[in-house]
Amino acid sequence: MPDTIATETLIDAPIERVWDAVGDHRRFGSWFKVALDQPFVAGQQSTGHITHPGYEHVRWTADVVAVEPPSRLAFRWHPYAIDSDRDYSSEPTTLVEILLERVGEATRLRVVESGFDALPAARRDEAFGMNSSGWDQQMENVRAFVEG
């Protein structure tokens, strides 16, 4: 099983507009399907809850690592931590990096999530598989949000 998920999409919009969709917590929440309580600030925790139907019980908690407009948002979280009866706090986190690159008039948006090797073996494969397909869907969501 690989340690890292990497996916990307090309968005037909200037990097500044894509950054607005990624770096602003309310806009991020619109396409990611999460209601965030506060803006992204490096060194602080981001909290909220998932709004995707069927997952409304899931809390969003991420430690913001970097906010570097207009090219990088990074955070650490517990991947696929959807069981509200389970305490994931003692488990290692993965690092999610959302990277933007100007490509002419468009923007390449790349997501890299790494650190799956450190997860407990009982959760590793499921977390990797669910987040892999999840990031593929999120690439479609953000592209539609920005280009729409």
DSSP file with accessible surface (Angstrom, degrees, kcal/mol):
  #  RESIDUE AA STRUCTURE BP1 BP2  ACC     N-H-->O    O-->H-N    N-H-->O    O-->H-N    TCO  KAPPA ALPHA  PHI   PSI    X-CA   Y-CA   Z-CA
    1    1 A M              0   0  117      0, 0.0   124,-0.0     0, 0.0   123,-0.0   0.000 360.0 360.0 360.0 129.9    0.0    0.0    0.0
    2    2 A P        -     0   0   74      0, 0.0     3,-0.0     0, 0.0   126,-0.0  -0.245 360.0-140.5 -67.4 159.6    1.4    3.4   -0.9
    3    3 A D  S    S+     0   0   50    113,-0.1   113,-1.8     1,-0.1   112,-0.8   0.646  80.3  53.8 -89.2 -18.4    2.1    6.0    1.7
    4    4 A T  E     -A  114   0A  59    110,-0.2     2,-0.4   111,-0.1   110,-0.2  -0.952  59.3-155.3-131.8 138.2    0.9    9.0   -0.4
    5    5 A I  E     +A  113   0A   6    108,-2.9   108,-2.6    -2,-0.4     2,-0.4  -0.910  20.5 178.3-102.4 134.1   -2.1   10.0   -2.4
    6    6 A A  E     +A  112   0A  53     -2,-0.4     2,-0.3   106,-0.2   106,-0.2  -0.984   8.2 156.4-139.0 125.9   -1.4   12.5   -5.1
    7    7 A T  E     -A  111   0A  25    104,-2.3   104,-3.1    -2,-0.4     2,-0.3  -0.973  12.2-175.5-143.6 156.1   -4.1   13.9   -7.5
    8    8 A E  E     -A  110   0A  88     -2,-0.3     2,-0.3   102,-0.2   102,-0.2  -0.977   8.5-168.3-150.6 162.3   -4.4   17.0   -9.6
    9    9 A T  E     -A  109   0A  15    100,-2.4   100,-3.0    -2,-0.3     2,-0.5  -0.978  24.0-124.9-147.1 154.3   -6.8   18.9  -11.9
   10   10 A L  E     -A  108   0A  88     -2,-0.3     2,-0.5    98,-0.2    98,-0.2  -0.915  26.0-159.4-102.5 125.5   -6.5   21.8  -14.2
   11   11 A I  E     -A  107   0A   0     96,-3.2    96,-2.5    -2,-0.5     2,-2.3  -0.920  18.9-132.9-111.2 129.1   -8.9   24.6  -13.5
   12   12 A D  S    S+     0   0  118     -2,-0.5    94,-0.2    94,-0.2    96,-0.0  -0.497  76.5  84.4 -80.8  72.3   -9.8   27.1  -16.1
   13   13 A A  S    S-     0   0    3     -2,-2.3    -2,-0.2    94,-0.0   134,-0.1  -0.957  86.4 -84.7-164.5 154.1   -9.4   30.1  -13.9
   14   14 A P    >>  -     0   0   55      0, 0.0     4,-1.9     0, 0.0     3,-0.7  -0.282  42.5-112.7 -63.8 153.5   -6.6   32.4  -12.7
   15   15 A I  H 3> S+     0   0    7     91,-0.3     4,-3.1     1,-0.3     5,-0.2   0.839 115.1  59.7 -57.9 -34.8   -4.7   31.3   -9.6
   16   16 A E  H 3> S+     0   0   94      1,-0.2     4,-1.9     2,-0.2    -1,-0.3   0.898 106.3  46.8 -63.7 -38.8   -6.1   34.1   -7.5
   17   17 A R  H <> S+     0   0  119     -3,-0.7     4,-1.4     2,-0.2    -1,-0.2   0.897 113.3  48.2 -70.7 -38.4   -9.7   32.9   -8.1
   18   18 A V  H  X S+     0   0    0     -4,-1.9     4,-1.6     1,-0.2     3,-0.3   0.925 109.3  53.9 -67.0 -40.7   -8.7   29.3   -7.3
   19   19 A W  H  X>S+     0   0   27     -4,-3.1     4,-4.1     1,-0.2     5,-0.5   0.905 103.4  56.5 -60.2 -40.4   -6.9   30.4   -4.2
   20   20 A D  H  X5S+     0   0   79     -4,-1.9     4,-1.2     1,-0.2     7,-0.2   0.896 108.4  47.9 -56.6 -38.4  -10.0   32.2   -3.0
   21   21 A A  H  <5S+     0   0    2     -4,-1.4    -1,-0.2    -3,-0.3    -2,-0.2   0.782 122.9  33.5 -73.2 -26.4  -11.9   28.9   -3.3
   22   22 A V  H  <5S+     0   0    0     -4,-1.6    -2,-0.2    -3,-0.3    -3,-0.2   0.869 121.7  42.0 -94.8 -45.9   -9.1   27.1   -1.3
   23   23 A G  H  <5S+     0   0   15     -4,-4.1     2,-0.6    -5,-0.2    17,-0.5   0.706  95.8  80.3 -83.4 -21.9   -7.8   29.6    1.2
   24   24 A D  S  X<S-     0   0   36     -4,-1.2     4,-3.2    -5,-0.5     5,-0.3  -0.784  73.2-145.8 -87.5 122.9  -11.1   31.1    2.3
   25   25 A H  H  > S+     0   0   16     -2,-0.6     4,-2.0     1,-0.2    11,-0.3   0.831  96.5  49.6 -62.3 -33.5  -12.7   28.8    4.9
   26   26 A R  H  > S+     0   0  162      2,-0.2     4,-1.5     1,-0.2    -1,-0.2   0.935 115.1  42.6 -72.0 -43.0  -16.3   29.6    3.8
   27   27 A R  H  > S+     0   0  111     -7,-0.2     4,-1.5     2,-0.2     5,-0.3   0.913 113.2  53.2 -68.0 -42.0  -15.6   29.0    0.1
   28   28 A F  H  X S+     0   0    0     -4,-3.2     4,-2.7    -8,-0.2     5,-0.3   0.935 108.2  51.9 -53.8 -46.6  -13.5   25.9    1.0
   29   29 A G  H  X>S+     0   0    7     -4,-2.0     5,-1.6    -5,-0.3     4,-1.6   0.841 101.7  61.5 -61.7 -33.1  -16.5   24.6    2.9
   30   30 A S  H  <5S+     0   0   68     -4,-1.5    -1,-0.2     1,-0.2    -2,-0.2   0.935 116.9  27.1 -61.5 -48.0  -18.8   25.1    0.0
   31   31 A W  H  <5S+     0   0    5     -4,-1.5    -2,-0.2   -10,-0.2    -1,-0.2   0.823 123.3  50.5 -87.3 -28.0  -17.1   22.7   -2.3
   32   32 A F  H  <5S-     0   0   18     -4,-2.7    -3,-0.2    -5,-0.3    -2,-0.2   0.678 106.3-124.9 -81.6 -16.1  -15.5   20.4    0.3
   33   33 A K  T  <5 +     0   0   78     -4,-1.6    18,-2.7    -5,-0.3    19,-1.0   0.954  68.2 120.5  68.4  54.9  -18.9   20.0    2.1
   34   34 A V  E   < -B   50   0A   4     -5,-1.6     2,-0.7    16,-0.3    -1,-0.3  -0.995  58.5-139.0-145.9 139.2  -17.8   21.2    5.5
   35   35 A A  E     -B   49   0A  37     14,-3.1    14,-1.8    -2,-0.3     2,-0.3  -0.914  27.4-159.4 -99.0 109.6  -18.9   24.1    7.7
   36   36 A L  E     -B   48   0A  21     -2,-0.7    12,-0.3   -11,-0.3    -7,-0.0  -0.716  14.9-148.3 -95.8 143.1  -15.8   25.5    9.3
   37   37 A D  S    S+     0   0   93     10,-3.3    11,-0.1    -2,-0.3    -1,-0.1   0.659  75.1  10.1 -82.0 -20.8  -15.8   27.6   12.4
   38   38 A Q  S    S-     0   0   52      9,-0.5    -1,-0.1   -13,-0.0     9,-0.1  -0.982  85.3 -81.9-154.5 162.7  -12.9   30.0   11.6
   39   39 A P        -     0   0   77      0, 0.0     2,-0.5     0, 0.0   -15,-0.1  -0.205  56.1 -92.2 -64.0 159.6  -10.5   31.1    8.9
   40   40 A F        +     0   0   14    -17,-0.5     2,-0.4     6,-0.1     5,-0.1  -0.636  50.6 174.3 -73.9 124.8   -7.4   29.0    8.2
   41   41 A V    >   -     0   0   60     -2,-0.5     3,-2.1     3,-0.2    23,-0.3  -0.989  35.1-113.5-135.6 124.6   -4.5   30.3   10.2
   42   42 A A  T 3  S+     0   0   53     -2,-0.4    23,-0.2     1,-0.3     3,-0.1  -0.279 103.1  21.5 -57.1 134.2   -1.1   28.6   10.3
   43   43 A G  T 3  S+     0   0   74     21,-2.8     2,-0.3     1,-0.3    -1,-0.3   0.409 108.4  96.6  88.1  -2.2   -0.3   27.1   13.7
   44   44 A Q  S <  S-     0   0  110     -3,-2.1    20,-2.6    20,-0.2    -1,-0.3  -0.787  75.9-106.8-117.4 164.1   -4.0   27.0   14.7
   45   45 A Q  E     - C   0  63A  98     -2,-0.3     2,-0.5    18,-0.2    18,-0.2  -0.654  22.4-147.2 -88.3 142.1   -6.6   24.4   14.7
   46   46 A S  E     - C   0  62A   1     16,-3.6    16,-2.3    -2,-0.3     2,-0.3  -0.943  23.8-179.8-106.4 129.1   -9.5   24.4   12.2
   47   47 A T  E     + C   0  61A  25     -2,-0.5   -10,-3.3    14,-0.2    -9,-0.5  -0.880  20.4 103.6-129.1 161.4  -12.8   23.0   13.5
   48   48 A G  E     -BC  36  60A   0     12,-1.6    12,-2.4    -2,-0.3     2,-0.3  -0.975  55.4 -84.7 165.9-153.7  -16.3   22.5   12.1
   49   49 A H  E     -BC  35  59A  74    -14,-1.8   -14,-3.1    -2,-0.3    10,-0.2  -0.994  34.8-102.1-148.2 152.1  -18.5   19.6   10.9
   50   50 A I  E     -B   34   0A  26      8,-2.7   -16,-0.3     5,-0.4     8,-0.1  -0.458  23.4-170.0 -70.6 141.9  -19.0   17.8    7.6
   51   51 A T        +     0   0   57    -18,-2.7   -17,-0.2   -22,-0.1     5,-0.2   0.436  46.2 119.9-112.4  -2.5  -22.2   18.8    5.7
   52   52 A H  S >  S-     0   0   88    -19,-1.0     3,-2.6     3,-0.2     4,-0.2  -0.433  80.7 -95.0 -63.9 129.6  -22.1   16.0    3.1
   53   53 A P  T 3  S+     0   0   93      0, 0.0    -1,-0.1     0, 0.0    -2,-0.1  -0.206 111.5  19.7 -51.6 130.8  -25.4   14.0    3.5
   54   54 A G  T 3  S+     0   0   53     -3,-0.1     3,-0.1     1,-0.0    -2,-0.1   0.222 118.1  67.1  94.1 -12.9  -24.9   11.0    5.7
   55   55 A Y    X   +     0   0   80     -3,-2.6     3,-2.1     1,-0.1    -5,-0.4   0.170  56.6 115.3-122.3  15.4  -21.7   12.4    7.3
   56   56 A E  T 3  S+     0   0  102      1,-0.3    -1,-0.1    -4,-0.2    -6,-0.1   0.737  71.9  63.5 -61.3 -20.7  -23.2   15.3    9.3
   57   57 A H  T 3  S+     0   0   97     -3,-0.1     2,-0.5    -8,-0.1    -1,-0.3   0.616  82.0 100.6 -77.2 -10.6  -22.2   13.6   12.5
   58   58 A V    <   -     0   0   16     -3,-2.1    -8,-2.7    -8,-0.1     2,-0.3  -0.635  66.3-143.2 -86.2 124.7  -18.5   13.9   11.6
   59   59 A R  E     -C   49   0A 139     -2,-0.5     2,-0.6   -10,-0.2   -10,-0.3  -0.606   9.9-135.7 -80.3 143.2  -16.5   16.7   13.2
   60   60 A W  E     +C   48   0A   6    -12,-2.4   -12,-1.6    -2,-0.3     2,-0.4  -0.902  32.2 164.7 -97.6 123.2  -13.8   18.4   11.2
   61   61 A T  E     +C   47   0A  62     -2,-0.6    17,-0.5   -14,-0.2     2,-0.3  -0.957   4.3 158.1-139.8 122.5  -10.6   18.9   13.1
   62   62 A A  E     -CD  46  77A   2    -16,-2.3   -16,-3.6    -2,-0.4     2,-0.7  -0.994  37.2-132.0-143.2 145.5   -7.4   19.8   11.4
   63   63 A D  E     -CD  45  76A  76     13,-2.7    13,-2.5    -2,-0.3     2,-0.4  -0.894  29.6-133.4 -97.7 114.8   -4.1   21.5   12.5
   64   64 A V  E     + D   0  75A   5    -20,-2.6   -21,-2.8    -2,-0.7    11,-0.3  -0.564  28.2 175.8 -75.2 123.1   -3.3   24.1   10.0
   65   65 A V  E     +     0   0A  67      9,-2.5     2,-0.3    -2,-0.4    10,-0.2   0.834  62.4   3.8 -94.0 -43.1    0.4   23.9    9.0
   66   66 A A  E     - D   0  74A   7      8,-1.8     8,-2.6   -24,-0.1     2,-0.4  -0.997  42.4-173.2-151.6 141.2    0.7   26.5    6.3
   67   67 A V  E     + D   0  73A  44     -2,-0.3     6,-0.2     6,-0.2   -25,-0.1  -0.921  22.4 164.1-131.4 102.7   -1.3   29.2    4.6
   68   68 A E  E >>  - D   0  72A  87      4,-3.5     3,-2.5    -2,-0.4     4,-2.0  -0.743  37.3-117.7-126.6  80.2    0.8   30.6    1.7
   69   69 A P  T 34 S+     0   0   86      0, 0.0   -53,-0.1     0, 0.0    -2,-0.1  -0.336  84.9   4.6 -61.4 142.4   -1.3   32.6   -0.8
   70   70 A P  T 34 S+     0   0   44      0, 0.0     3,-0.1     0, 0.0   -51,-0.1  -0.800 133.5  36.9-101.9  32.8   -1.8   31.9   -3.6
   71   71 A S  T <4 S+     0   0   52     -3,-2.5    29,-2.5     1,-0.2     2,-0.4   0.669 103.6  34.1-121.1 -17.5    0.1   28.6   -3.8
   72   72 A R  E  <  +DE  68  99A  51     -4,-2.0    -4,-3.5    27,-0.2     2,-0.4  -0.958  35.1 172.8-153.9 129.6   -0.2   26.4   -0.7
   73   73 A L  E     +DE  67  98A   0     25,-2.1    25,-3.4    -2,-0.4     2,-0.4  -0.999  21.7 179.5-124.0 128.6   -2.6   25.4    2.1
   74   74 A A  E     +DE  66  97A   0     -8,-2.6    -9,-2.5    -2,-0.4    -8,-1.8  -0.993   6.4 162.2-134.4 141.1   -1.4   22.6    4.3
   75   75 A F  E     -DE  64  96A   1     21,-2.3    21,-3.4    -2,-0.4     2,-0.4  -0.981  29.2-130.1-150.1 160.9   -3.0   20.9    7.3
   76   76 A R  E     +DE  63  95A  92    -13,-2.5   -13,-2.7    -2,-0.3     2,-0.3  -0.922  36.6 154.6-112.2 140.7   -2.7   17.7    9.4
   77   77 A W  E     -DE  62  94A  34     17,-1.8    17,-2.6    -2,-0.4   -15,-0.1  -0.940  50.4 -94.1-153.4 172.9   -5.7   15.6   10.2
   78   78 A H    >   -     0   0   48    -17,-0.5     3,-1.0    -2,-0.3    15,-0.1  -0.868  50.8-128.8 -94.0 110.5   -6.9   12.1   11.0
   79   79 A P  T 3  S-     0   0    0      0, 0.0     3,-0.1     0, 0.0    48,-0.1  -0.352  79.3  -4.6 -69.4 138.9   -7.9   10.6    7.7
   80   80 A Y  T 3  S+     0   0   43      1,-0.2     2,-1.4    47,-0.1     3,-0.2   0.860  78.9 161.5  48.0  47.4  -11.3    9.0    7.3
   81   81 A A    <   +     0   0   26     -3,-1.0    -1,-0.2     1,-0.2   -22,-0.2  -0.619  16.2 137.9 -94.0  75.2  -12.0    9.5   11.0
   82   82 A I        +     0   0   45     -2,-1.4     2,-0.9    -3,-0.1    -1,-0.2   0.528  31.4  99.6-104.8  -6.1  -15.8    9.1   10.7
   83   83 A D    >   -     0   0   78     -3,-0.2     3,-1.8     1,-0.2    -1,-0.0  -0.717  53.2-164.4 -86.7 106.7  -16.7    6.9   13.7
   84   84 A S  T 3  S+     0   0   83     -2,-0.9    -1,-0.2     1,-0.3    -3,-0.0   0.666  87.0  59.0 -67.8 -13.6  -18.1    9.4   16.3
   85   85 A D  T 3  S+     0   0  151     -3,-0.0     2,-0.4     2,-0.0    -1,-0.3   0.448  94.1  82.3 -91.0  -0.8  -17.7    6.8   19.0
   86   86 A R  S <  S-     0   0  105     -3,-1.8     2,-0.7    -5,-0.0    -3,-0.0  -0.862  71.5-139.1-110.5 140.5  -14.0    6.4   18.5
   87   87 A D        +     0   0  117     -2,-0.4     3,-0.3     1,-0.1    -3,-0.1  -0.859  22.7 173.7 -97.1 112.0  -11.2    8.6   19.8
   88   88 A Y    >   +     0   0   25     -2,-0.7     3,-2.1     1,-0.2    -1,-0.1   0.442  49.6 104.0 -93.7  -2.7   -8.6    9.1   17.1
   89   89 A S  T 3  S+     0   0   83      1,-0.3    -1,-0.2   -11,-0.0     4,-0.0   0.744  77.6  52.2 -59.9 -25.5   -6.5   11.6   19.0
   90   90 A S  T 3  S+     0   0  110     -3,-0.3    -1,-0.3     2,-0.1    -2,-0.1   0.575  93.4  92.9 -87.6  -6.7   -3.7    9.2   19.9
   91   91 A E  S <  S-     0   0   18     -3,-2.1    28,-0.1     1,-0.1    -3,-0.0  -0.524  85.4-102.1 -83.1 153.3   -3.3    8.1   16.3
   92   92 A P        -     0   0   54      0, 0.0     2,-0.2     0, 0.0    -1,-0.1  -0.272  37.5-131.7 -64.2 158.9   -0.8    9.8   13.9
   93   93 A T        -     0   0   28    -15,-0.1     2,-0.3    26,-0.1   -15,-0.2  -0.673   8.9-125.2-106.4 165.6   -2.1   12.3   11.4
   94   94 A T  E     -E   77   0A   0    -17,-2.6   -17,-1.8    -2,-0.2     2,-0.5  -0.765  22.3-121.7-104.0 158.7   -1.5   12.6    7.7
   95   95 A L  E     -EF  76 114A  30     19,-2.7    19,-2.4    -2,-0.3     2,-0.5  -0.897  22.4-163.0-102.0 123.9   -0.3   15.8    6.0
   96   96 A V  E     -EF  75 113A   0    -21,-3.4   -21,-2.3    -2,-0.5     2,-0.5  -0.934   6.1-173.0-106.7 125.1   -2.6   17.3    3.3
   97   97 A E  E     -EF  74 112A  43     15,-2.8    15,-2.4    -2,-0.5     2,-0.6  -0.987   9.0-164.1-119.6 123.9   -1.0   19.8    1.0
   98   98 A I  E     -EF  73 111A   0    -25,-3.4   -25,-2.1    -2,-0.5     2,-0.4  -0.951  18.3-170.9-106.4 115.2   -3.1   21.7   -1.5
   99   99 A L  E     -EF  72 110A  51     11,-3.3    11,-2.9    -2,-0.6     2,-0.4  -0.918   9.9-163.4-117.6 131.9   -0.8   23.2   -4.1
  100  100 A L  E     - F   0 109A  10    -29,-2.5     2,-0.4    -2,-0.4     9,-0.2  -0.927   7.2-178.0-116.5 140.0   -1.6   25.7   -6.8
  101  101 A E  E     - F   0 108A 106      7,-2.0     7,-3.1    -2,-0.4     2,-0.2  -0.998  28.7-120.1-139.2 131.3    0.5   26.5   -9.8
  102  102 A R  E     - F   0 107A 135     -2,-0.4     2,-0.4     5,-0.2     5,-0.2  -0.508  27.7-178.9 -68.6 130.1   -0.2   29.0  -12.6
  103  103 A V  E >   - F   0 106A  46      3,-2.6     3,-2.3    -2,-0.2     2,-0.2  -0.813  61.3 -68.2-132.0  88.2   -0.4   27.4  -16.0
  104  104 A G  T 3  S-     0   0   65     -2,-0.4    -1,-0.2     1,-0.3     0, 0.0  -0.447 115.0 -18.4  64.0-124.6   -1.0   30.1  -18.5
  105  105 A E  T 3  S+     0   0  161     -2,-0.2    -1,-0.3    -3,-0.1     2,-0.1   0.499 133.2  69.2 -88.9  -5.0   -4.4   31.5  -17.8
  106  106 A A  E <  S- F   0 103A  15     -3,-2.3    -3,-2.6   -94,-0.2     2,-0.4  -0.404  75.5-126.6-105.4-178.2   -5.4   28.4  -15.9
  107  107 A T  E     -AF  11 102A   0    -96,-2.5   -96,-3.2    -5,-0.2     2,-0.6  -0.997   6.2-143.6-136.0 129.5   -4.4   26.8  -12.6
  108  108 A R  E     -AF  10 101A  69     -7,-3.1    -7,-2.0    -2,-0.4     2,-0.5  -0.833  19.4-163.7 -88.3 123.6   -3.1   23.4  -11.8
  109  109 A L  E     -AF   9 100A   1   -100,-3.0  -100,-2.4    -2,-0.6     2,-0.4  -0.959   9.5-177.2-110.4 124.2   -4.4   22.3   -8.4
  110  110 A R  E     -AF   8  99A  95    -11,-2.9   -11,-3.3    -2,-0.5     2,-0.5  -0.970  12.4-160.8-124.9 137.4   -2.7   19.4   -6.8
  111  111 A V  E     -AF   7  98A   0   -104,-3.1  -104,-2.3    -2,-0.4     2,-0.5  -0.980   8.4-177.5-117.5 129.2   -3.5   17.6   -3.6
  112  112 A V  E     -AF   6  97A  18    -15,-2.4   -15,-2.8    -2,-0.5     2,-0.5  -0.994   1.7-176.2-125.6 121.0   -0.8   15.4   -1.9
  113  113 A E  E     +AF   5  96A   0   -108,-2.6  -108,-2.9    -2,-0.5     2,-0.3  -0.981  14.9 173.8-118.5 121.2   -1.8   13.6    1.3
  114  114 A S  E     +AF   4  95A  31    -19,-2.4   -19,-2.7    -2,-0.5  -110,-0.2  -0.855  40.5  64.7-128.5 159.3    1.1   11.7    3.0
  115  115 A G    >   +     0   0   18   -112,-0.8     3,-1.3    -2,-0.3     4,-0.3   0.513  49.3 132.5 109.9  12.5    1.8    9.7    6.1
  116  116 A F  G >   +     0   0    0   -113,-1.8     3,-1.5     1,-0.3  -113,-0.1   0.815  64.8  69.5 -65.9 -28.1   -0.5    6.7    5.7
  117  117 A D  G 3  S+     0   0   94      1,-0.3    -1,-0.3  -114,-0.2     7,-0.1   0.786  94.9  56.2 -59.8 -26.5    2.3    4.3    6.6
  118  118 A A  G <  S+     0   0   61     -3,-1.3    -1,-0.3  -115,-0.1    -2,-0.2   0.616  86.2 102.4 -82.9 -10.7    2.2    5.6   10.2
  119  119 A L  S <  S-     0   0    2     -3,-1.5     5,-0.1    -4,-0.3   -26,-0.1  -0.317  90.4 -84.6 -71.0 155.2   -1.5    4.8   10.7
  120  120 A P    >>  -     0   0   46      0, 0.0     3,-1.9     0, 0.0     4,-1.7  -0.325  39.4-122.5 -57.1 138.2   -2.6    1.8   12.7
  121  121 A A  H 3> S+     0   0   71      1,-0.3     4,-0.6     2,-0.2    -2,-0.1   0.842 109.4  61.8 -54.2 -36.0   -2.6   -1.3   10.4
  122  122 A A  H 34 S+     0   0   99      1,-0.2    -1,-0.3     2,-0.1     4,-0.2   0.749 117.2  28.9 -66.1 -21.7   -6.3   -1.9   11.1
  123  123 A R  H <> S+     0   0   11     -3,-1.9     4,-2.6     2,-0.1     5,-0.3   0.578  97.7  88.5-109.8 -17.0   -7.3    1.5    9.6
  124  124 A R  H  X S+     0   0   67     -4,-1.7     4,-2.6     1,-0.2     5,-0.2   0.919  89.3  42.5 -56.7 -54.6   -4.5    2.1    7.0
  125  125 A D  H  X S+     0   0   98     -4,-0.6     4,-2.6     1,-0.2    -1,-0.2   0.917 117.6  46.0 -63.9 -43.4   -6.0    0.5    3.9
  126  126 A E  H  > S+     0   0  107      2,-0.2     4,-2.9     1,-0.2     5,-0.3   0.930 113.7  48.6 -66.3 -44.2   -9.5    1.7    4.4
  127  127 A A  H  X S+     0   0    0     -4,-2.6     4,-2.5     2,-0.2     5,-0.3   0.933 113.8  47.4 -61.4 -43.3   -8.3    5.3    5.2
  128  128 A F  H  X S+     0   0   22     -4,-2.6     4,-2.5    -5,-0.3    -2,-0.2   0.950 115.0  45.2 -63.7 -47.8   -6.1    5.3    2.1
  129  129 A G  H  X S+     0   0   34     -4,-2.6     4,-2.1    -5,-0.2     5,-0.2   0.920 115.5  45.5 -64.0 -44.7   -8.8    3.9   -0.2
  130  130 A M  H  X S+     0   0   69     -4,-2.9     4,-2.4    -5,-0.2    -1,-0.2   0.918 116.0  45.4 -68.3 -41.5  -11.5    6.2    1.1
  131  131 A N  H  X S+     0   0   17     -4,-2.5     4,-3.0    -5,-0.3     5,-0.2   0.879 109.4  56.8 -71.2 -33.0   -9.4    9.3    1.0
  132  132 A S  H  X S+     0   0   38     -4,-2.5     4,-1.7    -5,-0.3    -2,-0.2   0.965 114.3  37.4 -60.8 -50.4   -8.0    8.4   -2.4
  133  133 A S  H  X S+     0   0   66     -4,-2.1     4,-2.0     1,-0.2    -1,-0.2   0.875 115.2  57.3 -69.7 -32.9  -11.5    8.3   -3.9
  134  134 A G  H  X S+     0   0   29     -4,-2.4     4,-2.5    -5,-0.2    -2,-0.2   0.922 105.7  48.3 -63.1 -43.5  -12.6   11.3   -1.8
  135  135 A W  H  X S+     0   0    4     -4,-3.0     4,-2.2     2,-0.2    -1,-0.2   0.880 107.3  56.3 -67.5 -35.0   -9.8   13.5   -3.2
  136  136 A D  H  X S+     0   0   79     -4,-1.7     4,-1.4    -5,-0.2    -1,-0.2   0.940 111.0  44.7 -58.9 -43.7  -10.8   12.5   -6.7
  137  137 A Q  H  X S+     0   0   94     -4,-2.0     4,-2.4     1,-0.2    -2,-0.2   0.904 110.2  54.4 -66.6 -40.3  -14.3   13.7   -6.0
  138  138 A Q  H  X S+     0   0   25     -4,-2.5     4,-2.9     1,-0.2     5,-0.3   0.854 102.4  57.5 -65.7 -31.2  -13.1   16.9   -4.3
  139  139 A M  H  X S+     0   0    6     -4,-2.2     4,-1.9     1,-0.2    -1,-0.2   0.915 109.5  45.3 -63.7 -40.0  -11.0   17.7   -7.4
  140  140 A E  H  X S+     0   0  102     -4,-1.4     4,-2.5     2,-0.2    -2,-0.2   0.910 113.0  51.9 -66.0 -41.8  -14.3   17.6   -9.4
  141  141 A N  H  X S+     0   0   33     -4,-2.4     4,-2.4     1,-0.2    -2,-0.2   0.928 111.5  44.2 -61.6 -48.3  -16.1   19.6   -6.7
  142  142 A V  H  X S+     0   0    0     -4,-2.9     4,-2.6     2,-0.2     5,-0.3   0.903 113.1  51.5 -68.1 -38.8  -13.5   22.5   -6.6
  143  143 A R  H  X S+     0   0   80     -4,-1.9     4,-3.0    -5,-0.3     5,-0.3   0.949 112.9  45.4 -61.2 -46.8  -13.3   22.7  -10.4
  144  144 A A  H  X S+     0   0   63     -4,-2.5     4,-2.0     1,-0.2    -2,-0.2   0.899 112.7  51.8 -63.3 -39.7  -17.0   22.9  -10.7
  145  145 A F  H  < S+     0   0   83     -4,-2.4    -2,-0.2    -5,-0.2    -1,-0.2   0.930 117.3  37.3 -62.3 -47.1  -17.2   25.5   -7.9
  146  146 A V  H  < S+     0   0   14     -4,-2.6    -2,-0.2     1,-0.2    -1,-0.2   0.925 124.4  38.4 -74.6 -43.4  -14.5   27.7   -9.4
  147  147 A E  H  <        0   0   86     -4,-3.0    -2,-0.2    -5,-0.3    -1,-0.2   0.720 360.0 360.0 -80.6 -21.0  -15.5   27.3  -13.1
  148  148 A G     <        0   0   99     -4,-2.0    -1,-0.2    -5,-0.3    -3,-0.1   0.817 360.0 360.0 -65.1 360.0  -19.3   27.3  -12.4
